[in-house]
């Protein structure tokens, strides 16, 4: 392999490694923010993370629609008691 290609590949790999390091650092920061807020405000970590992702993606209406569909399907499938299910058969 000629020296130019070797330098180019090494530079690209170094850049990838640096990017991955920044990503890890940002993930750690996000985790810390979520943990602190959950503790201070007595909120569910999962809810905080979902709020953050929804705000980032600006897809609140999609999330709402998805939840409505989930709720409707869940209630349809599981709202009957075992006795009601037997009566339907």
C-alpha positions as CSV (number, residue, x, y, z in Angstrom):
1,X,0.0,0.0,0.0
2,X,1.4,3.4,-0.9
3,X,2.0,6.0,1.8
4,X,-0.7,8.3,0.6
5,X,-3.4,5.7,1.0
6,X,-2.1,4.6,4.4
7,X,-2.2,8.2,5.7
8,X,-5.7,8.7,4.3
9,X,-7.0,5.5,5.9
10,X,-5.3,6.3,9.2
11,X,-6.8,9.8,9.2
12,X,-10.3,8.5,8.5
13,X,-10.1,5.9,11.2
14,X,-8.8,8.5,13.7
15,X,-11.7,10.7,12.8
16,X,-14.2,7.9,13.3
17,X,-12.7,7.1,16.7
18,X,-12.9,10.7,17.7
19,X,-16.6,10.9,16.6
20,X,-17.4,7.7,18.5
21,X,-15.8,9.3,21.6
22,X,-17.9,12.4,21.3
23,X,-21.1,10.2,20.9
24,X,-20.2,8.3,24.0
25,X,-19.7,11.5,25.9
26,X,-23.0,13.0,24.7
27,X,-24.8,9.8,25.7
28,X,-23.2,10.0,29.2
29,X,-24.4,13.6,29.5
30,X,-27.9,12.7,28.4
31,X,-28.0,9.9,30.9
32,X,-26.8,12.2,33.7
33,X,-29.4,14.9,32.8
34,X,-32.2,12.4,32.8
35,X,-31.1,10.9,36.1
36,X,-30.8,14.3,37.8
37,X,-34.2,15.5,36.5
38,X,-35.9,12.2,37.5
39,X,-34.5,12.5,41.0
40,X,-35.1,16.2,41.5
41,X,-38.6,16.3,40.1
42,X,-39.7,12.7,40.9
43,X,-40.3,11.8,37.3
44,X,-40.0,8.5,35.4
45,X,-36.7,8.3,33.5
46,X,-38.4,6.6,30.6
47,X,-40.9,9.5,30.3
48,X,-38.1,12.1,30.4
49,X,-36.2,10.3,27.6
50,X,-39.4,10.0,25.5
51,X,-40.1,13.7,26.0
52,X,-36.5,14.5,24.9
53,X,-36.7,12.3,21.8
54,X,-40.1,13.6,20.8
55,X,-39.0,17.2,21.2
56,X,-35.8,16.5,19.2
57,X,-37.7,14.7,16.4
58,X,-40.6,17.2,16.5
59,X,-43.0,14.3,16.0
60,X,-45.5,14.8,18.9
61,X,-48.5,14.2,16.6
62,X,-47.1,10.9,15.3
63,X,-46.4,9.8,18.9
64,X,-49.9,10.7,19.9
65,X,-51.4,8.8,17.0
66,X,-49.3,5.8,17.7
67,X,-50.3,5.8,21.3
68,X,-54.0,6.1,20.4
69,X,-53.7,3.2,18.0
70,X,-51.9,1.2,20.7
71,X,-54.5,2.1,23.3
72,X,-57.4,1.2,21.1
73,X,-55.9,-2.2,20.1
74,X,-55.0,-3.1,23.6
75,X,-58.4,-2.3,24.9
76,X,-60.0,-4.2,22.1
77,X,-57.9,-7.3,22.7
78,X,-57.7,-7.3,26.5
79,X,-60.7,-5.5,27.9
80,X,-62.9,-8.6,28.1
81,X,-62.8,-10.7,31.2
82,X,-62.2,-14.5,30.7
83,X,-65.9,-15.1,31.4
84,X,-66.9,-12.6,28.6
85,X,-64.5,-14.3,26.2
86,X,-66.1,-17.7,26.9
87,X,-69.5,-16.2,26.3
88,X,-68.4,-14.8,22.9
89,X,-67.4,-18.2,21.7
